[in-house]
């Protein structure tokens, strides 16, 4: 699933092509995405100028002034810039039309979303309950320490709780915990202040480095220009079970937490 770095990579790639542009219409070829695409969406968006393209967690927000077009890439989606005369493929479910160019949503598994919100996007039910942005000013070591107090869940589950911190999915949680030398099974409430300082820095460093590398491409993800991400080449632990740790040489171990795979070095993350 595209995580925060992949969505931010998409946003940065699309922004120069859409900001300030006027929408001429929309084509919906399949309304049955994760949530139904609103009927009559083309008429709703036509004539609006895109003031800005923003990101909230894993949602892309097309700011139209008095309304917002909300797009989620789901598990396999991508948004690409292409010409209006480019024939759609079987998985191209939605086009945002900007004159001679279009922004096309390709989503083989149809877990993505295209939604319409009048007024501020924060009022939408999918966005209203989201936590702090891990690259924003509200995410500090002090915030992380306070959020972890009294919690019995494992620290990896804390990082992946979108009501507390948004956008830190399975890959980047495992990588951040390794960089901070924190055991992912540690009870969150037992995190020390020093560990929170290390983990806060590791989350930011991991996400920023992943964005620089264009995100991760494990199966489907490509950026707005169709290019894959390359951060998977820098993984310390994720997907490397049985391979030697890049720091100490100990074989990386895979465990299961909350029905998700977690990867760790049993020596570096004691």
C-alpha positions as CSV (number, residue, x, y, z in Angstrom):
1,X,0.0,0.0,0.0
2,X,1.3,3.5,-0.8
3,X,2.4,5.1,2.5
4,X,3.1,8.7,3.4
5,X,6.4,8.9,1.3
6,X,4.7,7.5,-1.8
7,X,1.7,9.9,-1.4
8,X,4.0,12.9,-0.8
9,X,6.1,11.9,-3.8
10,X,2.9,11.9,-5.9
11,X,1.9,15.2,-4.5
12,X,5.2,16.9,-5.3
13,X,5.2,15.4,-8.8
14,X,1.6,16.6,-9.6
15,X,1.6,20.0,-7.9
16,X,3.4,21.9,-10.8
17,X,0.9,20.4,-13.3
18,X,-2.3,21.2,-11.4
19,X,-1.9,24.2,-9.1
20,X,-3.5,27.2,-10.7
21,X,-5.1,25.1,-13.4
22,X,-8.9,25.2,-14.2
23,X,-10.8,21.9,-14.2
24,X,-12.8,21.4,-17.4
25,X,-14.5,18.2,-16.2
26,X,-14.0,14.6,-15.0
27,X,-14.6,11.2,-16.4
28,X,-15.6,8.4,-14.0
29,X,-15.4,4.9,-15.6
30,X,-16.0,2.9,-12.4
31,X,-18.0,4.3,-9.5
32,X,-17.3,1.2,-7.3
33,X,-14.0,2.1,-5.7
34,X,-13.5,1.6,-1.9
35,X,-16.3,4.2,-1.4
36,X,-18.6,5.1,-4.3
37,X,-17.4,7.9,-6.4
38,X,-20.1,10.6,-6.2
39,X,-22.6,10.8,-9.1
40,X,-22.3,13.9,-11.1
41,X,-18.8,14.6,-10.0
42,X,-17.8,16.1,-13.3
43,X,-20.4,18.8,-13.0
44,X,-19.4,19.5,-9.4
45,X,-15.7,20.1,-10.2
46,X,-16.0,21.7,-13.7
47,X,-15.0,25.4,-13.7
48,X,-13.1,25.2,-10.4
49,X,-9.5,26.4,-10.3
50,X,-7.1,24.3,-8.2
51,X,-5.7,26.6,-5.6
52,X,-3.3,24.1,-4.2
53,X,-2.6,20.4,-3.9
54,X,-2.1,19.3,-0.3
55,X,-1.6,16.1,1.6
56,X,-3.2,15.0,4.9
57,X,-1.9,11.6,6.0
58,X,-2.3,9.4,3.0
59,X,-5.0,11.6,1.4
60,X,-4.4,14.0,-1.5
61,X,-6.4,17.2,-1.2
62,X,-7.2,19.2,-4.3
63,X,-8.1,22.6,-2.8
64,X,-10.8,24.1,-5.0
65,X,-11.6,27.1,-2.7
66,X,-15.1,26.4,-1.4
67,X,-14.6,22.6,-1.8
68,X,-12.0,19.8,-1.8
69,X,-11.5,16.8,-4.1
70,X,-10.1,14.1,-1.8
71,X,-8.2,11.2,-3.4
72,X,-6.7,8.1,-1.8
73,X,-4.5,5.8,-3.7
74,X,-5.7,2.7,-1.8
75,X,-3.5,-0.4,-2.1
76,X,-2.4,-0.3,-5.7
77,X,-3.4,3.2,-7.1
78,X,-1.3,5.8,-8.8
79,X,-2.1,9.3,-10.2
80,X,-0.3,10.2,-13.4
81,X,-0.2,13.2,-15.7
82,X,-1.1,12.3,-19.3
83,X,-2.6,13.8,-22.4
84,X,-6.4,14.0,-22.8
85,X,-6.2,11.9,-26.0
86,X,-4.4,9.0,-24.3
87,X,-6.7,6.0,-24.4
88,X,-7.6,4.7,-20.9
89,X,-6.5,1.2,-19.8
90,X,-8.7,-1.4,-18.1
91,X,-7.7,-0.1,-14.6
92,X,-7.9,3.6,-15.4
93,X,-11.1,4.5,-13.4
94,X,-11.0,8.2,-13.1
95,X,-9.7,11.3,-15.0
96,X,-9.5,14.8,-13.8
97,X,-9.6,16.9,-16.9
98,X,-7.5,20.0,-17.2
99,X,-8.0,21.0,-20.8
100,X,-5.5,19.1,-23.0
101,X,-4.0,17.2,-20.1
102,X,-5.6,14.9,-17.5
103,X,-4.7,13.5,-14.1
104,X,-5.5,9.8,-14.3
105,X,-6.2,7.4,-11.4
106,X,-5.0,3.9,-12.2
107,X,-6.1,1.4,-9.5
108,X,-6.0,-2.3,-10.3
109,X,-7.5,-3.4,-7.0
110,X,-10.1,-0.6,-6.7
111,X,-9.3,0.2,-3.0
112,X,-8.7,3.8,-3.8
113,X,-11.1,6.7,-3.4
114,X,-12.3,9.9,-5.1
115,X,-14.5,11.9,-2.8
116,X,-16.1,15.4,-2.8
117,X,-16.2,17.6,0.3
118,X,-17.9,21.0,0.5
119,X,-16.1,23.4,2.8
120,X,-13.0,22.5,4.8
121,X,-11.5,19.0,4.2
122,X,-11.0,18.5,8.0
123,X,-14.8,18.2,8.3
124,X,-14.8,15.0,6.3
125,X,-15.3,11.9,8.5
126,X,-12.2,10.2,7.1
127,X,-10.0,13.1,8.0
128,X,-11.6,14.6,11.1
129,X,-10.1,12.0,13.5
130,X,-6.6,11.9,12.1
131,X,-3.5,12.4,14.4
132,X,-0.5,14.6,13.9
133,X,1.7,14.7,10.8
134,X,5.1,13.1,11.5
135,X,6.9,15.7,9.4
136,X,4.9,18.6,11.0
137,X,5.8,20.8,14.0
138,X,3.3,19.1,16.3
139,X,5.2,15.9,16.2
140,X,8.0,16.2,18.8
141,X,9.8,13.8,21.1
142,X,7.8,15.3,23.9
143,X,4.5,14.5,22.1
144,X,5.7,10.9,21.4
145,X,6.6,10.5,25.1
146,X,3.2,11.9,26.3
147,X,1.3,9.8,23.8
148,X,3.0,6.6,24.9
149,X,2.2,7.0,28.6
150,X,0.1,4.2,30.1
151,X,-0.3,2.4,26.8
152,X,0.1,-1.4,26.8
153,X,0.3,-1.9,23.1
154,X,3.6,-2.5,21.4
155,X,5.5,0.5,20.3
156,X,5.1,-0.5,16.6
157,X,1.3,-0.4,17.0
158,X,1.6,3.0,18.6
159,X,3.5,4.4,15.6
160,X,0.9,2.9,13.2
161,X,-2.1,4.3,15.0
162,X,-3.4,7.0,12.7
163,X,-5.5,8.6,15.4
164,X,-2.1,9.5,17.1
165,X,0.4,9.8,14.2
166,X,-0.6,9.6,10.6
167,X,1.1,8.0,7.7
168,X,3.7,5.8,9.4
169,X,2.7,2.4,7.8
170,X,4.2,-1.0,8.2
171,X,7.4,-0.5,6.2
172,X,8.4,2.8,7.7
173,X,7.5,1.8,11.3
174,X,9.9,-1.2,11.0
175,X,12.6,0.9,9.5
176,X,12.2,3.7,12.0
177,X,12.4,1.3,15.0
178,X,15.6,-0.2,13.7
179,X,17.2,3.2,13.2
180,X,16.2,4.1,16.8
181,X,17.4,0.7,18.1
182,X,14.0,0.1,19.7
183,X,12.5,-3.3,19.9
184,X,9.1,-3.2,18.1
185,X,7.6,-5.5,20.8
186,X,8.4,-3.2,23.6
187,X,5.3,-2.0,25.4
188,X,4.7,1.7,24.4
189,X,4.3,2.8,28.0
190,X,7.8,1.6,28.8
191,X,9.5,3.9,26.3
192,X,12.0,6.2,28.0
193,X,12.4,9.9,27.2
194,X,15.7,9.1,25.6
195,X,14.2,6.4,23.4
196,X,11.4,8.8,22.4
197,X,14.1,11.3,21.3
198,X,15.8,8.6,19.2
199,X,12.5,7.3,17.8
200,X,11.2,10.8,16.9
201,X,14.4,11.6,15.0
202,X,14.3,8.1,13.3
203,X,10.8,8.5,12.1
204,X,11.5,11.9,10.5
205,X,14.8,10.7,9.0
206,X,13.3,7.6,7.6
207,X,10.3,9.4,6.0
208,X,12.4,12.2,4.6
209,X,15.0,9.8,3.1
210,X,12.2,7.8,1.6
211,X,10.6,10.9,0.0
212,X,14.0,11.8,-1.5
213,X,14.2,8.3,-3.0
214,X,10.7,8.6,-4.5
215,X,9.1,6.2,-2.1
216,X,9.2,2.5,-2.2
217,X,8.0,0.3,-5.1
218,X,7.4,-3.3,-3.9
219,X,4.7,-4.1,-6.4
220,X,2.5,-1.5,-8.0
221,X,3.5,2.0,-6.9
222,X,4.8,4.5,-9.4
223,X,5.0,8.3,-9.2
224,X,3.1,10.8,-11.3
225,X,5.7,10.4,-14.1
226,X,5.4,6.6,-14.1
227,X,8.8,6.1,-12.4
228,X,9.2,3.7,-9.5
229,X,10.6,4.6,-6.1
230,X,13.9,3.3,-5.0
231,X,13.9,3.5,-1.2
232,X,13.4,-0.3,-0.9
233,X,17.1,-0.6,-1.9
234,X,18.0,1.1,1.4
235,X,15.9,-1.0,3.8
236,X,17.7,-2.1,6.9
237,X,15.2,-4.7,8.0
238,X,11.9,-4.7,6.0
239,X,11.6,-7.8,3.9
240,X,15.1,-8.9,4.7
241,X,14.3,-11.9,7.1
242,X,17.3,-14.3,7.1
243,X,19.7,-11.8,5.6
244,X,22.5,-10.3,7.6
245,X,21.9,-7.0,9.5
246,X,23.7,-4.2,7.7
247,X,25.1,-3.0,11.0
248,X,26.1,-6.1,13.0
249,X,25.6,-9.1,10.6
250,X,23.0,-10.9,12.8
251,X,20.3,-12.5,10.6
252,X,17.2,-10.3,10.4
253,X,14.1,-11.9,12.0
254,X,10.5,-11.7,10.9
255,X,7.7,-11.7,13.5
256,X,3.9,-11.1,13.3
257,X,2.3,-8.2,15.2
258,X,-1.4,-7.4,14.7
259,X,-1.5,-9.7,11.6
260,X,1.3,-7.7,10.0
261,X,4.9,-8.7,9.4
262,X,7.5,-6.9,11.5
263,X,11.2,-7.1,10.8
264,X,13.9,-6.5,13.3
265,X,17.5,-7.3,14.2
266,X,17.5,-9.3,17.4
267,X,20.9,-7.9,18.4
268,X,20.6,-4.2,17.5
269,X,17.0,-4.0,18.8
270,X,17.3,-5.9,22.1
